[in-house]
Structure formats: C-alpha cells, structure tokens
Amino acid sequence: MDPVSHSDKHRPLAREELPDDTAALARFLLGKLVVRDLPEGRVSGRIVETEAYVVGDAAGHGFRGMTPRNRSLFLEAGHAYVYLAYGTSFMLNVSSETPGVGTGVLIRALEPLEGVAIMRLNRGVERLRDLARGPGRLAAALRIDRSLDGTDLCREGPLWLAQDECEPGAIGQGIRIGISKDADRLLRFYVKESPFVSGPASLNR
C-alpha cells in the first residue's frame, strides 16, 4: 500500500499556539492528536493523558543538564524527545518552553482513531482500550523509536501533533505514575471518564 498523502484533515499545531509553560502545555495537549505516517498507512490518536516535567524537577531528564541522550529535550518547544525506558519501551515526549531549558511533556495515553488495524499488528493486541493506554504501549502502537528523536512535531512529517475539532471534556489532575523523585507533585493531566487513560482507577477520579 502506498503511504497516505498529507491532507487538510489534520492541521499541525503551530509553535505559536503552544503555551510557554510546561504544565500549561501538558494540559493544552489533551484532546490534540498525535499523527504518524507509516509505509502501510496513517495511524493517529487523541491525547487523553500527559505528564509535565518542569524546571527544577528532580524527576525530569533535563534536571542534571544536557547530554547526548537528552539533547532533544532542550530544543525549542514542539520537538520530539524519544528515549528507551528500562531497556524495553520507548517514550514520546514533547519539548517545552525555550531552547536550552530541558523541560518536556510525556504523552502517556491515546484514544486510537485512525489505523486501528495497523496498531493492532504493531502491538499484537486486539483490545482497542489497550492499544495505546500507557506510554510504552503508545509508542509501540505508533511504531515510535529513537529514529524519531528530535522530530519537529509542529509540521507534517513522519510524526506530528495536530489540532482536533473535539473538546477533551473535563480534565483531571493528579500525581505522576512510576516515579520516585518529586512524586507528590500534581503534574499529570488526564481526560476524566476516558477509558483510554492509564494507571489505576484510584488515580483517575
């Protein structure tokens, strides 16, 4: 199958639209789309859960400064920072604020929209709810890896962020999942009532 051509259906988010505060960006991205073009077709999903990693955050990868591994996190807002967690799962983050700061937003979960059959093949899972519920599952479903690290997410390409016509609905806020440093900070944002949000129900009320 030929690659899907780009169309006006998905308008890339303009960099000027992005809030210049990391926590505000994490909230802003809820309801927006992650679009991925693959040789066999397009896959996309609506963002339903994010986590902010802000200035001075001990849990953030930029806390101790720039390294070859995390340099994409220090780009201007709207670039992909992709890293491998625990040697098994890739994670998609969006750089935030101004160049050189080293803050970002982790995309934790998507509601699958386009290319569900492709996502199922990528994940080896049939259940729609589990295709992109959690950051590692999300990256596997969209076939995101380190080759996409540093991608400009504010323009059409292999991976980008797009506007959506739907409003996300009520937004919840709580602690981040799976971290030990600065673990009590309320920097996780999610769409309430969405079945695609990750984590235990007790954290998603």
C-alpha positions in Angstrom: 0.0 0.0 0.0 1.3 3.5 -0.8 1.9 5.9 2.0 -1.0 8.1 2.9 -0.7 11.5 1.5 -0.9 14.5 3.8 -4.3 16.4 3.8 -6.0 19.2 5.4 -7.8 16.8 7.7 -5.1 17.2 10.3 -3.7 20.7 10.7 -0.4 20.6 12.5 -0.2 22.6 15.7 1.6 25.9 15.1 4.5 26.5 17.5 3.0 29.9 18.4 -0.1 28.1 19.8 1.9 26.2 22.4 1.8 27.6 25.9 5.3 28.6 27.1 4.8 26.9 30.5 5.3 23.2 30.7 2.4 22.3 33.0 0.1 24.5 30.8 1.4 22.7 27.7 0.6 19.3 29.3 -3.0 20.4 29.9 -3.2 22.1 26.4 -2.2 18.9 24.6 -5.2 17.0 26.0 -7.6 16.5 23.1 -5.0 17.1 20.5 -3.9 14.5 18.0 -0.7 12.5 17.5 -0.4 11.6 13.8 2.0 9.0 12.5 2.5 8.2 8.8 3.8 4.7 8.1 4.5 3.0 4.8 1.3 0.9 5.1 -0.9 3.9 6.2 -1.7 6.6 8.7 -2.3 6.0 12.4 -3.5 8.6 14.8 -4.9 9.0 18.3 -6.3 11.7 20.5 -4.2 12.5 23.6 -6.0 11.7 26.8 -3.2 11.7 29.4 0.0 13.7 29.8 2.7 14.4 32.4 4.7 17.6 32.8 8.4 17.6 33.8 9.1 21.2 34.8 12.1 23.4 35.6 13.9 22.2 38.7 12.0 18.8 38.6 14.2 16.1 40.1 12.2 13.5 38.1 12.9 15.2 34.8 15.6 14.0 32.4 16.9 17.6 32.0 17.4 18.1 35.7 21.2 17.5 35.6 21.8 19.2 32.3 22.1 18.3 28.6 23.7 15.1 27.5 23.9 13.4 24.0 20.9 11.3 25.1 18.6 14.1 26.2 19.6 16.9 23.9 16.2 16.9 22.1 14.6 17.8 25.3 16.5 21.1 25.2 15.2 22.2 21.8 12.5 24.8 21.3 9.0 23.8 22.2 7.3 21.3 20.0 10.1 18.8 19.2 10.0 15.0 20.0 12.2 13.7 22.7 12.1 9.9 22.5 14.0 7.7 24.9 14.1 4.0 25.8 12.9 3.3 29.3 14.1 0.2 31.2 15.6 -1.1 28.1 12.2 -2.2 26.8 9.8 0.6 25.9 10.2 3.9 24.0 8.5 7.0 25.4 7.3 10.0 23.4 7.8 13.4 25.0 7.3 17.0 23.7 9.9 19.6 24.4 8.6 22.7 26.1 9.5 26.3 26.9 12.5 28.0 25.4 15.7 26.4 23.8 18.2 25.3 26.4 15.7 24.8 29.3 15.3 21.0 29.2 11.7 20.5 30.2 9.0 18.5 28.5 5.7 16.7 28.5 5.3 12.9 28.4 2.4 11.7 26.2 1.0 8.9 28.4 -2.0 7.7 26.5 -4.0 8.0 23.3 -7.6 7.2 22.2 -7.0 5.3 18.9 -8.6 6.9 15.9 -7.1 6.1 12.5 -5.2 2.9 11.5 -6.5 0.7 14.3 -5.7 -2.4 12.3 -2.1 -1.3 12.0 -1.9 -0.5 15.7 -3.2 -4.0 16.5 -0.5 -5.6 14.3 2.2 -3.4 15.9 1.1 -4.3 19.4 -0.1 -7.9 18.8 -3.2 -7.0 20.8 -6.8 -6.9 19.7 -8.5 -5.0 22.6 -8.9 -1.3 21.5 -8.6 0.0 25.0 -5.2 -1.4 25.5 -3.6 -0.4 22.2 -2.2 3.0 23.4 -3.1 3.1 27.1 0.3 3.8 28.7 3.4 5.5 27.2 5.2 2.3 26.2 2.1 0.8 24.5 1.5 4.1 22.7 5.0 4.2 21.2 4.7 0.6 20.1 1.3 1.1 18.6 2.6 4.0 16.5 6.0 2.4 15.9 7.8 5.3 17.5 11.5 4.8 18.3 14.8 6.7 18.7 14.9 7.4 14.9 12.2 10.0 15.6 14.0 11.7 18.4 14.3 15.4 17.6 11.5 15.4 15.1 9.7 18.8 14.7 6.2 18.0 15.8 4.8 21.3 14.5 5.0 20.4 10.9 3.8 17.5 8.8 6.2 14.6 8.5 6.5 11.1 9.8 5.2 12.2 13.2 3.4 15.4 14.3 0.9 17.0 16.6 -2.4 18.1 15.1 -5.5 20.1 16.1 -8.8 18.3 16.6 -12.3 19.6 16.4 -13.4 17.8 19.6 -13.0 19.3 23.0 -11.4 17.0 25.6 -14.1 17.4 28.2 -13.5 17.5 32.0 -9.8 17.4 32.9 -8.4 15.7 36.0 -5.1 16.4 37.7 -3.0 14.1 39.9 0.4 12.7 40.8 2.6 11.3 38.1 3.0 7.5 37.7 6.1 5.3 38.1 8.5 7.9 39.6 10.2 8.2 42.9 11.6 11.7 42.9 9.2 14.7 43.3 6.5 12.1 43.3 3.9 14.2 45.1 3.7 16.9 42.5 0.3 17.2 40.8 1.7 17.3 37.2 -0.3 14.5 35.5 -3.3 15.6 33.5 -6.0 13.4 32.0 -9.4 13.4 30.4 -11.9 12.3 33.0 -14.1 9.3 32.2 -11.9 8.3 29.3 -11.4 4.5 29.2 -8.1 5.0 27.5 -6.3 6.7 30.4 -3.6 4.6 32.0 -3.0 3.8 35.7 -5.3 2.5 38.4 -8.8 3.9 38.7 -7.9 5.3 42.1 -5.7 7.9 40.4 -8.1 8.8 37.7 -11.2 10.1 39.7 
